[in-house]
Amino acid sequence: MTAPQEVRAVPWQAEARVSAVQKRTVRLLAAAQVVGGVGIGVSVSIGSLLAESVARSEAYAGLARTAMTAGAAAVGIPLALLAQRRGRRAALSTGWLTAAVGGGLLIASAVLTSISLLVVGMLLFGVGSATNQQSRYAAADLAAPLHRARALSIVVWATTLGSLIGPNLADPGAWVASVLRLPPLTGAFVLAALCMALASLLLWAGLRPDPLVLARRQANAAGQANAAGQANAAGPANAAGQGNAAGPPGAGSRVHAAPRGPAEARDPRSGTVRTALRHLRRSPRAAFAFVSIVVAHTTMGVIMTMTPVSMSEDGAALTVVGITISGHLLGMYALSPVVGWLADRVGHLPVAVAGQAVFLTSALLSGLSHGSVALMMTGLFLLGLGWSFSLVAGSAMLTEATPTADRPSVQGTTDTAMYVVAAMGAGLAGPLMHSFGFGGLNAAAAALVLPVMLFWLRLARSR
């Protein structure tokens, strides 16, 4: 009697129809990232100038970054809950459209010299950053487990083009403003608002079928099929067991109960923030991914807030500062497909941990730069690369360690924490640099790596 051959289950993501939808989804998300990312790039270079112009005070120059970060933090969970209920298409298109409305309010604030419109506009404009970040998760919804980080990284990489184009829209924007007879700085925000509205339209019209909705449907179907298969396989054994129970005294019996359906089909609380926090407490791998993403964004925010100030104090020209920031952005985005490939190849956890080593190297070089442009540029590039390692690998790990039904809420909670903690770190960066210098600030940022490494050692011991 020959033993039955082992049948290896093929993941549902490998089905031809699902694979085709995934490829089209990633292409569409990447296109929307390029278009919408232009608006985010505008905010980085011109947002503070617009705030200073409207308020007519240098004190308001920092308001732009603070308000936009607050706006991104405030909508992280609402966007995730909208995705939970209506799918990625509704959440992402709504996010980009909201940011476009914020751009319109910023234009109105300059025309009317209204600080209140400026603040509201900056808050809504910041929604674009949150939408930009949550798009990476949509790329992972239908991705095969062995290619999840790679799919996610392509969407992160697409932001490169927008982030490089956006900061250079000052001159074209001034021409647009002159044609429309608007204040000069508003022209770039006219272009930014149009780009964000186009990103919203692209996703609303093209993200069909919705990747999250399809992923849930496929996961539920696969779970039910597996449960039915296990029940059928256990059927003969159960019958034999029941026959043995009726036989001679002392004969053993074992009854196999059919497994229950997938968790997302049976837990009515799935998708709530409380469920997300509960999952992060119970899943060490998800918790590690959460911590690594939050720490990475905070570390980057702490250093980047004061880098232009430090370089200016050391006598660097504005052109050199701009080139250094561009190198940092390249480190963040340009190599993300390589990072994604590496994470799928060697594992999400090792790549996330490697990101911490990159952070430490970056802090060492930047902290010891003392006016050396070469050391500063190298350190800032590595800072962006460490962020890419942590974000790409951590996001893929978070998705992998979370049930399909809970993913949007867990992802949204992670992104909200990422923005809130990073904003707090940026707020402390100035006093830290004033007290300990730029080297001391880098040492403090390097210390943030400690909780990630401790968490990694805890995971290693629990294996």
Secondary structure by P-SEA (a helix, b strand, c coil): cccccbbbbccccccaaaaaaaaaaaaaaaaaaaaaaaaaaaaaccaaaaaaaaaccccccaaaaaaaaaaaaaaaaaaaaaaacccaaaaaaaaaaaaaaaaaaaaaaaaaccaaaaaaaaaaaaaaaaaaaaaaaaaacccccccaaaaaaaaaaaaaaaaaaaaaaaaaaaaaaaaacccccaaaaaaaaaaaaaaaaaaaacccccaaaaaaaaaaaaaaaaaaaaaaaaaaaaaaaaaaaaccccbbbbbbccccccccccccccccaaaaaaaaaacaaaaaaaaaaaaaaaaaaaaaacaaaaaaaacccaaaaaaaaaaaaaaaccaaaaaaaaaaaacaaaaaaaaaaaaaaaaaaaaaccccaaaaaaaaaaaaaaaaaaaaaaaaaaaaaccccaaaaaaaaaaaaaaaaaaaaaaaaaaaaacccaaaaaaaaaacaaaaaaaaaaaaaac
